[in-house]
Amino acid sequence: MRTSFALALVLTACGTNPAPVTQPTDAGSDAAPADRGPMVEDFVTRPIPGSTQRPGDPARGYRALVNEGYVTCGVPWSVFSRAFGAAGASQLPGREGRNAMLPYNFTAFRNRDGMEVVSANCLTCHAGALRGRLIVGLGNAQGDFTQDTGVLARASRAFVRTPEERAELDRWIERVETISDYTRTLTVGVNPADNLTAILIAHRDRDTLAWSPTPLLEPPPPVVVPVDVPPWWHMRRKNAMFYNASGRGDHARIMMTASALCTDSVAEARMIDSYFPDVRAYIASLQPPPWPFMTDTARASQGREVFNRVCSTCHGTYGEGGAYPNLLVGLREVGTDPTLALGASQFSQRFVDWYNRSYYGEAARIEPQQGYVAPPLDGVWATAPYLHNGAVPTLSTLLDSRERPRFWTRAFTSNDYDPDAVGWRFTSLDHGHAGEPDLARRSRIYDTTQPGYNNQGHTYGDALSPEERTAVIEYLKTL
């Protein structure tokens, strides 16, 4: 029961020859079937303009990130403590009060009615374990969003003792049940954040942010488009927050949309927004973790030359005088799975219009494009798996598409890191989800034949010699 209860809480946070672009086929969904799908805009690259950001204090931002109740509802502390008992010391410094005894991804706070509650925080998705070390800002590549959290949330009623506890818990359970069918991924390790945003928007009044038990907009299709959580330390360079060049304007305003599960009024949203410039400033201050192993200096130097010749136009240059170009790469050019960039999840037009005309859109805007941003690569060694949907387990397979596994699995432990291939140790399989009867094993299979999970595209490394690929990987370790 304790593991299930925790899972329910966690979900509340939150140029060569590319493969041909294919169309999503979800009937009635945000992306039309292939025979009448959207026309794919044909361009190679476009620069993404920047926006002025509100200043903030990184130290205050960290304190708010790990102590403030920006989700605004949750499980009553009394219920949580009965379910879990003593939690032990937190893994993070700077935690205050009860938070010093909670896991890093849970926060205790008093809600608007004065009741102490516990909810998930941003680090549920934006802190990851690697080689036994928790790294704030690293995307969580072990997250499990494959289970039905509605069932798990209802089980928590067994720990209720008072009507007040029941009322607060029922408010939280209603939200969890609402999002549950729209946030279940097919595999462990990928994230449903874009679908989560869409279903919450569907249940909110655009002008007041009031919650509606029934949807006010057509919900997204329940097929979850997976995303790999990008590292926070890239935010200091990026002009657009999301993979498809969406997330423009005031980044702090977009970040605080994480509170949308329970923020039921504009006044409440303004209160949270008042300290999110500090949170953004903290995120922008983060640096990538250094490569923890030895490197071959001569080989890395050779790799830098190849990288600057083949990769730097899109991904930028590094070291003294380095620059990141903030380029959007067209779908036909990059060739990676197009599902997200063709208007899936929160990026379908009805959700885009809602956001841009709401309180959130007063300072920020969602402007999805038919392409993907070539990301910065500092700290890339730590950010496996690769591509926007986490379809490729290592840098070695990213730079040689012929070696990418069609079906694969891994141990999902923080110590299962492969320093030679640079990424996660994986096992290739001869079957995908359809060929695996065991539900537990099925959820640990990455099946690239599923909608949104394709590992196609980004074939630029295929033209390199094996020696050049090895040298580029050695160089990438140093960024």
DAWO-V102880 format. One record per residue. N is the residue number from 1. SS is DSSP state (a for helix, b for strand, c for the rest). PSI is psi in whole degrees, -180 to 180 (NA if undefined). D_LAST is the distance of its C-alpha to the last C-alpha in whole Angstrom. Layout:
N&SS&PSI&D_LAST  N&SS&PSI&D_LAST
This chain:
1&c&-39&43  2&a&-42&40  3&a&-44&37  4&a&-42&39  5&a&-42&39  6&a&-40&36  7&a&-41&34  8&a&-39&37  9&a&-42&35  10&a&-42&32  11&a&-18&32  12&c&-13&34  13&c&-116&31  14&c&NA&28  15&c&44&23  16&c&-126&25  17&c&86&27  18&c&156&26  19&c&152&29  20&c&145&31  21&c&126&31  22&c&163&34  23&c&145&35  24&c&156&35  25&c&29&39  26&c&107&40  27&c&131&43  28&c&9&44  29&c&-172&40  30&c&-27&38  31&c&128&37  32&c&162&40  33&c&162&41  34&a&-36&40  35&a&-9&43  36&a&30&43  37&c&172&40  38&c&146&38  39&c&128&38  40&c&121&34  41&c&134&33  42&c&105&32  43&c&160&29  44&c&-65&26  45&b&156&24  46&b&139&25  47&b&146&23  48&c&118&23  49&c&152&25  50&c&172&24  51&c&148&26  52&c&134&27  53&c&145&26  54&c&138&28  55&c&157&27  56&c&172&27  57&c&114&26  58&a&-39&23  59&a&-44&26  60&a&-34&28  61&a&-41&26  62&a&-43&25  63&a&-44&28  64&a&-41&29  65&a&-40&27  66&a&-2&28  67&a&-28&32  68&c&150&33  69&c&64&35  70&c&-13&33  71&c&-26&35  72&c&-7&38  73&c&168&40  74&c&-156&40  75&b&129&42  76&b&138&44  77&a&-40&43  78&a&-38&46  79&a&-44&46  80&a&-46&42  81&a&-33&43  82&a&-35&46  83&a&-37&44  84&a&-23&41  85&c&-154&43  86&c&129&41  87&c&-25&37  88&c&-177&36  89&c&145&33  90&c&156&30  91&c&0&27  92&c&145&26  93&c&163&27  94&c&9&29  95&c&140&31  96&c&151&34  97&a&-136&38  98&a&-25&38  99&a&-24&34  100&a&-16&34  101&a&11&35  102&c&154&34  103&c&153&31  104&c&-27&28  105&c&9&28  106&b&146&32  107&b&134&33  108&b&139&37  109&b&170&39  110&b&130&42  111&c&-175&42  112&c&-18&45  113&c&4&48  114&c&3&47  115&c&137&46  116&b&126&43  117&b&168&41  118&b&134&38  119&b&169&35  120&b&158&32  121&c&-177&29  122&c&-25&26  123&a&-8&24  124&a&-43&26  125&a&-24&23  126&a&28&20  127&b&136&20  128&b&153&19  129&b&135&20  130&b&123&17  131&c&41&18  132&c&4&21  133&b&133&19  134&b&127&20  135&b&111&17  136&b&129&18  137&c&-14&16  138&c&132&15  139&c&141&18  140&c&104&20  141&c&5&20  142&c&2&24  143&c&138&26  144&c&106&29  145&c&31&31  146&c&-10&33  147&c&160&36  148&c&100&39  149&a&-16&39  150&a&-45&42  151&a&-43&44  152&a&-40&42  153&a&-42&42  154&a&-31&46  155&a&-23&46  156&a&-16&45  157&a&-19&49  158&a&-17&50  159&a&4&49  160&c&142&51  161&c&-24&54  162&c&159&54  163&a&-35&55  164&a&-42&52  165&a&-42&50  166&a&-41&51  167&a&-46&51  168&a&-42&47  169&a&-41&46  170&a&-34&48  171&a&-45&46  172&a&-43&42  173&a&-39&44  174&a&-43&45  175&a&-43&41  176&a&-43&40  177&a&-36&43  178&a&-42&42  179&a&-14&38  180&a&-48&39  181&c&-15&40  182&c&3&37  183&c&20&34  184&c&113&34  185&c&164&32  186&c&-24&32  187&c&152&30  188&c&144&28  189&c&-17&24  190&c&166&25  191&b&142&26  192&c&23&29  193&a&-40&28  194&a&-37&29  195&a&-37&32  196&a&-46&33  197&a&-42&32  198&a&-44&35  199&a&-32&38  200&a&-40&37  201&a&-41&38  202&a&-25&41  203&c&15&43  204&b&141&42  205&c&129&45  206&c&-36&43  207&c&-35&45  208&c&-17&45  209&c&9&42  210&c&143&45  211&b&140&45  212&c&126&47  213&c&-28&48  214&c&149&48  215&c&140&46  216&c&-18&46  217&c&156&44  218&c&124&44  219&c&163&41  220&c&162&38  221&c&148&39  222&c&-6&38  223&c&117&36  224&c&126&33  225&c&118&30  226&c&147&27  227&b&151&23  228&c&127&20  229&c&119&19  230&c&158&16  231&c&144&14  232&a&-30&15  233&a&-11&12  234&a&-16&12  235&c&-28&16  236&c&-18&15  237&c&-24&14  238&c&136&17  239&c&-23&20  240&c&137&21  241&c&-31&21  242&c&165&22  243&c&-37&21  244&c&28&24  245&c&15&23  246&c&174&26  247&c&66&26  248&b&173&26  249&b&-137&28  250&c&105&28  251&a&-33&25  252&a&-41&27  253&a&-37&30  254&a&-42&28  255&a&-40&26  256&a&-5&30  257&a&-14&31  258&a&-18&30  259&a&0&33  260&a&-14&35  261&a&-42&37  262&c&0&39  263&c&107&39  264&c&11&42  265&c&158&43  266&a&-38&42  267&a&-43&43  268&a&-40&41  269&a&-40&38  270&a&-38&38  271&a&-45&38  272&a&-42&35  273&a&-25&33  274&a&-27&34  275&a&1&32  276&a&-22&29  277&a&-33&27  278&a&-42&27  279&a&-44&25  280&a&-40&23  281&a&-39&22  282&a&-47&21  283&a&-42&19  284&a&-16&17  285&a&-10&17  286&c&145&14  287&c&151&11  288&c&152&9  289&c&143&9  290&c&151&8  291&c&126&8  292&c&3&12  293&c&179&13  294&c&153&13  295&c&155&12  296&c&103&14  297&a&-42&13  298&a&-43&15  299&a&-40&14  300&a&-37&10  301&a&-41&12  302&a&-41&14  303&a&-34&12  304&a&-41&10  305&a&-44&14  306&a&-43&15  307&a&-48&12  308&a&-27&13  309&a&-38&16  310&a&-35&16  311&c&-24&14  312&a&-24&13  313&a&-41&16  314&a&-41&16  315&a&-7&12  316&c&176&11  317&c&159&10  318&c&162&7  319&c&-169&8  320&c&128&12  321&c&6&14  322&c&156&11  323&c&142&13  324&c&126&13  325&c&-10&16  326&c&63&17  327&b&136&19  328&b&129&22  329&b&130&22  330&b&154&26  331&a&-45&27  332&a&-30&28  333&a&-53&25  334&a&-34&23  335&c&8&25  336&c&170&24  337&c&122&26  338&c&-4&28  339&c&-51&30  340&a&-41&28  341&a&-10&28  342&a&16&32  343&c&33&33  344&c&164&33  345&a&-133&33  346&a&-10&32  347&a&5&32  348&c&157&35  349&a&-38&37  350&a&-35&40  351&a&-36&37  352&a&-47&35  353&a&-43&38  354&a&-50&39  355&a&-48&36  356&a&-18&36  357&c&4&40  358&c&-178&39  359&c&-42&38  360&a&-38&35  361&a&-5&35  362&a&-30&37  363&c&-17&33  364&b&169&31  365&b&150&31  366&c&119&30  367&c&72&30  368&c&145&29  369&c&161&28  370&c&69&29  371&b&-178&25  372&b&145&22  373&b&131&19  374&c&111&16  375&c&162&13  376&c&159&10  377&c&10&7  378&c&133&5  379&c&17&6  380&a&-26&7  381&a&-30&8  382&a&-7&11  383&c&17&12  384&c&150&15  385&c&174&17  386&b&169&16  387&c&165&18  388&c&-19&20  389&c&10&22  390&c&31&20  391&c&-13&22  392&b&122&20  393&c&-24&19  394&b&161&16  395&a&-33&14  396&a&-44&16  397&a&-25&19  398&a&-40&17  399&c&-1&17  400&c&93&20  401&a&-20&23  402&a&-18&25  403&a&2&24  404&c&132&24  405&c&141&26  406&c&-43&29  407&b&131&30  408&b&162&28  409&b&163&27  410&c&175&26  411&c&-20&26  412&c&44&25  413&c&152&24  414&c&-15&21  415&c&2&21  416&c&46&21  417&b&138&18  418&b&102&17  419&c&-18&15  420&c&-50&16  421&c&-15&16  422&c&84&13  423&b&-157&15  424&b&136&19  425&c&134&21  426&c&163&24  427&b&123&27  428&b&142&29  429&c&162&32  430&c&10&35  431&c&157&36  432&c&-150&35  433&a&-40&36  434&a&-26&40  435&a&9&40  436&c&105&39  437&c&-25&42  438&c&119&41  439&a&-40&39  440&a&-45&37  441&a&-35&35  442&a&-40&35  443&c&-11&33  444&c&9&30  445&b&128&30  446&b&113&28  447&b&104&30  448&c&-1&29  449&c&-7&33  450&c&151&33  451&c&127&33  452&c&-10&29  453&c&9&28  454&c&145&27  455&c&21&24  456&c&170&25  457&c&-175&24  458&c&61&20  459&c&18&21  460&a&-32&20  461&a&-15&18  462&a&-30&22  463&a&-10&23  464&c&154&20  465&c&160&22  466&a&-38&21  467&a&-40&19  468&a&-42&17  469&a&-44&16  470&a&-40&15  471&a&-41&13  472&a&-44&11  473&a&-40&10  474&a&-39&10  475&a&-42&7  476&a&-27&5  477&c&-26&6  478&c&-9&4  479&c&NA&0
